Amino acid sequence: MQNGELARSTQRLIAMLRPEKVGTAAQTAMTWFKPLPISSSVIKPIRLPEFPAALGRIGSLEVRLAQAKRDVKRAQKLRYRVFYKDGSAIADAATMLARRDKDAFDRICDHLLVIDHAAKPSIGGKQPVVGTYRLLRQEVAANHGGFYTEDEFDISGLTDRHCGLRFLELGRSCVLPRYRNKRTVELLWHGIWSYVRQHRLDVMIGCASFEGTDPDRLALPLSFLHHYAQAPEAWRAAAHGSRRVEMNRMPKEAINPKAALHELPPLIKGYLRLGAYIGDGAVIDHQFGTTDVLIVMPVSAINARYIEHFGIDASRHAA
């Protein structure tokens, strides 16, 4: 670089770091750390849902699909607060600058939001997002490099065995602490069930997590899932060999089922009540500080009383 060019570059950098330019500098820095797109092709705009946004309501809480990039950003901010600020996830430079939990999958997923219309609005006048789920349909995943789950679990045999069925990946589930109650969870599940019915989906999969990365401390609940909830052969998929952690850490006769159930995270407990199966082997996610298991939930296996509760056409809490 010539001396003149170096001087001009230095002047531009100094100008950018002036107090009135701090926001611009931060935005520019964020671009240095942006994750690579899922495929080598040009990043596509965030895909918008094909069905009406509003899916259901209970009192002041509404469940709906994100309609624009600003809605997705609100979900990402909630995820950052739950996973990084309040949780044990380790933020990289881009995440700390943006104060949002984001990755390349956000651009191709649908995002389920629970909004509290009775809560104090943000400075921008928006009601707060208090719960969220990320939804990825198989045909969308196939066009963009696959499911997020495939990084931890080998699900190729599972999808091949059921090639006539349509899969949906559930992920990035989180709810603000004060909203972790039956009403919010029921509304999230109503939204998922509405989405499943609208898109005629047959199987739900995804990773569910235990806090902590020491499987020995999780020996009781992991062993319980292995002995009491493992997927039958037709629905089984295993953790990748390079990342697999053994779940069978205690013999079945040594397990106290009541104590084990008490140690299960509410989300995993809810999946089991619905009729979900658990995959073979767990995976340690050091970034998020969790131990992950695979959830496999065929719609045909969902407990009939839950379908009756929400309505076979998802009409119970319809907006």
GIWO-V419519 format. One record per residue. N is the residue number from 0. RES is the residue in three letters. OMEGA is omega in radians with two decimals (none if undefined). Layout:
N | RES | OMEGA
N | RES | OMEGA
This chain:
0 | MET | 3.12
1 | GLN | -3.10
2 | ASN | -3.14
3 | GLY | 3.13
4 | GLU | 3.13
5 | LEU | 3.14
6 | ALA | -3.14
7 | ARG | 3.12
8 | SER | 3.13
9 | THR | 3.13
10 | GLN | 3.14
11 | ARG | 3.14
12 | LEU | 3.13
13 | ILE | 3.13
14 | ALA | -3.12
15 | MET | -3.07
16 | LEU | 3.03
17 | ARG | -3.07
18 | PRO | -3.09
19 | GLU | -3.11
20 | LYS | -3.05
21 | VAL | 3.14
22 | GLY | 3.13
23 | THR | 3.13
24 | ALA | -3.14
25 | ALA | 3.14
26 | GLN | 3.12
27 | THR | 3.14
28 | ALA | -3.13
29 | MET | -3.09
30 | THR | 3.14
31 | TRP | -3.03
32 | PHE | -3.11
33 | LYS | 3.12
34 | PRO | 3.09
35 | LEU | 3.06
36 | PRO | -3.09
37 | ILE | 3.09
38 | SER | -3.11
39 | SER | -3.13
40 | SER | 3.13
41 | VAL | -3.13
42 | ILE | 3.13
43 | LYS | 3.08
44 | PRO | 3.08
45 | ILE | -3.10
46 | ARG | -3.14
47 | LEU | -3.11
48 | PRO | -3.08
49 | GLU | -3.09
50 | PHE | 3.12
51 | PRO | -3.05
52 | ALA | -3.07
53 | ALA | -3.09
54 | LEU | -3.11
55 | GLY | -3.11
56 | ARG | 2.98
57 | ILE | -3.10
58 | GLY | -3.11
59 | SER | -3.11
60 | LEU | 3.11
61 | GLU | 3.02
62 | VAL | -3.08
63 | ARG | 3.06
64 | LEU | 3.04
65 | ALA | -3.09
66 | GLN | -3.08
67 | ALA | -3.13
68 | LYS | -3.13
69 | ARG | 3.07
70 | ASP | 3.11
71 | VAL | 3.12
72 | LYS | 3.11
73 | ARG | 3.07
74 | ALA | -3.14
75 | GLN | 3.10
76 | LYS | 3.08
77 | LEU | 3.12
78 | ARG | 3.11
79 | TYR | -3.12
80 | ARG | -3.09
81 | VAL | -3.04
82 | PHE | -3.01
83 | TYR | -3.08
84 | LYS | -3.11
85 | ASP | -3.07
86 | GLY | -3.03
87 | SER | 3.14
88 | ALA | -3.11
89 | ILE | -3.06
90 | ALA | 2.99
91 | ASP | -3.05
92 | ALA | -3.11
93 | ALA | -3.12
94 | THR | 3.14
95 | MET | 3.13
96 | LEU | -3.07
97 | ALA | -3.03
98 | ARG | 3.08
99 | ARG | 3.00
100 | ASP | -3.07
101 | LYS | 3.01
102 | ASP | -3.06
103 | ALA | -3.14
104 | PHE | -3.12
105 | ASP | -3.10
106 | ARG | -3.07
107 | ILE | -3.10
108 | CYS | 2.85
109 | ASP | -3.07
110 | HIS | 3.13
111 | LEU | -3.10
112 | LEU | 2.92
113 | VAL | -3.06
114 | ILE | 3.10
115 | ASP | -3.10
116 | HIS | 3.13
117 | ALA | -3.10
118 | ALA | 3.12
119 | LYS | -3.13
120 | PRO | 3.10
121 | SER | 3.10
122 | ILE | 3.13
123 | GLY | 3.10
124 | GLY | -3.12
125 | LYS | 3.03
126 | GLN | -3.03
127 | PRO | 2.97
128 | VAL | -3.04
129 | VAL | 3.11
130 | GLY | -3.13
131 | THR | 3.01
132 | TYR | 3.06
133 | ARG | -3.02
134 | LEU | -3.13
135 | LEU | 3.13
136 | ARG | -3.03
137 | GLN | -3.09
138 | GLU | 3.08
139 | VAL | 3.12
140 | ALA | -3.10
141 | ALA | -3.13
142 | ASN | -3.07
143 | HIS | 3.01
144 | GLY | 3.06
145 | GLY | -3.14
146 | PHE | 3.01
147 | TYR | -3.10
148 | THR | -3.06
149 | GLU | 3.08
150 | ASP | -3.10
151 | GLU | -3.04
152 | PHE | 3.09
153 | ASP | -3.10
154 | ILE | -3.09
155 | SER | 3.13
156 | GLY | 3.13
157 | LEU | -3.13
158 | THR | 3.11
159 | ASP | 3.13
160 | ARG | -3.10
161 | HIS | -3.04
162 | CYS | 3.11
163 | GLY | -3.12
164 | LEU | -3.11
165 | ARG | -3.06
166 | PHE | 3.04
167 | LEU | 3.07
168 | GLU | 3.05
169 | LEU | 3.14
170 | GLY | 3.08
171 | ARG | 3.11
172 | SER | 3.02
173 | CYS | -3.13
174 | VAL | 3.06
175 | LEU | -3.06
176 | PRO | -3.06
177 | ARG | 3.12
178 | TYR | -3.13
179 | ARG | -3.11
180 | ASN | -3.06
181 | LYS | -3.06
182 | ARG | -3.13
183 | THR | -3.13
184 | VAL | 3.13
185 | GLU | -3.14
186 | LEU | 3.07
187 | LEU | -3.13
188 | TRP | 3.04
189 | HIS | 3.12
190 | GLY | 3.12
191 | ILE | -3.12
192 | TRP | 3.08
193 | SER | -3.14
194 | TYR | 3.11
195 | VAL | -3.13
196 | ARG | -3.13
197 | GLN | -3.05
198 | HIS | 3.10
199 | ARG | -3.11
200 | LEU | -3.00
201 | ASP | -3.05
202 | VAL | 3.05
203 | MET | 3.10
204 | ILE | 3.07
205 | GLY | 3.09
206 | CYS | 3.01
207 | ALA | -2.90
208 | SER | 2.88
209 | PHE | 3.00
210 | GLU | 3.08
211 | GLY | -3.08
212 | THR | 3.10
213 | ASP | -3.08
214 | PRO | 3.12
215 | ASP | 3.10
216 | ARG | 3.14
217 | LEU | -3.03
218 | ALA | -3.09
219 | LEU | -3.13
220 | PRO | 3.11
221 | LEU | 3.13
222 | SER | 3.10
223 | PHE | 3.13
224 | LEU | 3.13
225 | HIS | -3.04
226 | HIS | -2.99
227 | TYR | -3.03
228 | ALA | -3.11
229 | GLN | -3.12
230 | ALA | 3.00
231 | PRO | -3.01
232 | GLU | -3.08
233 | ALA | -3.08
234 | TRP | -3.03
235 | ARG | 2.99
236 | ALA | -3.01
237 | ALA | 3.01
238 | ALA | 3.08
239 | HIS | -3.07
240 | GLY | -3.09
241 | SER | -3.08
242 | ARG | -3.00
243 | ARG | 3.02
244 | VAL | -3.10
245 | GLU | 3.08
246 | MET | -3.12
247 | ASN | -3.03
248 | ARG | 3.11
249 | MET | 3.06
250 | PRO | -3.06
251 | LYS | -3.08
252 | GLU | 3.14
253 | ALA | -3.06
254 | ILE | 2.97
255 | ASN | -3.05
256 | PRO | -3.13
257 | LYS | 3.11
258 | ALA | 3.14
259 | ALA | 3.12
260 | LEU | 3.14
261 | HIS | -3.11
262 | GLU | 3.12
263 | LEU | 3.02
264 | PRO | -3.12
265 | PRO | -3.11
266 | LEU | 3.13
267 | ILE | 3.10
268 | LYS | 3.11
269 | GLY | 3.09
270 | TYR | -3.12
271 | LEU | 3.12
272 | ARG | -3.13
273 | LEU | -3.13
274 | GLY | -3.10
275 | ALA | 3.02
276 | TYR | 3.12
277 | ILE | 3.13
278 | GLY | -3.08
279 | ASP | 3.11
280 | GLY | 3.10
281 | ALA | -3.14
282 | VAL | 3.07
283 | ILE | 3.07
284 | ASP | -3.05
285 | HIS | 3.13
286 | GLN | -3.09
287 | PHE | 3.11
288 | GLY | -3.05
289 | THR | 2.95
290 | THR | -2.99
291 | ASP | 2.99
292 | VAL | -3.12
293 | LEU | 3.05
294 | ILE | 3.05
295 | VAL | -3.06
296 | MET | 3.04
297 | PRO | 3.10
298 | VAL | -3.13
299 | SER | -3.11
300 | ALA | -3.12
301 | ILE | 3.14
302 | ASN | -3.04
303 | ALA | -3.09
304 | ARG | 3.09
305 | TYR | 3.07
306 | ILE | 3.09
307 | GLU | -3.12
308 | HIS | -3.11
309 | PHE | -3.07
310 | GLY | -3.11
311 | ILE | 3.10
312 | ASP | 3.12
313 | ALA | -3.04
314 | SER | -2.98
315 | ARG | -3.11
316 | HIS | -3.07
317 | ALA | -3.13
318 | ALA | none
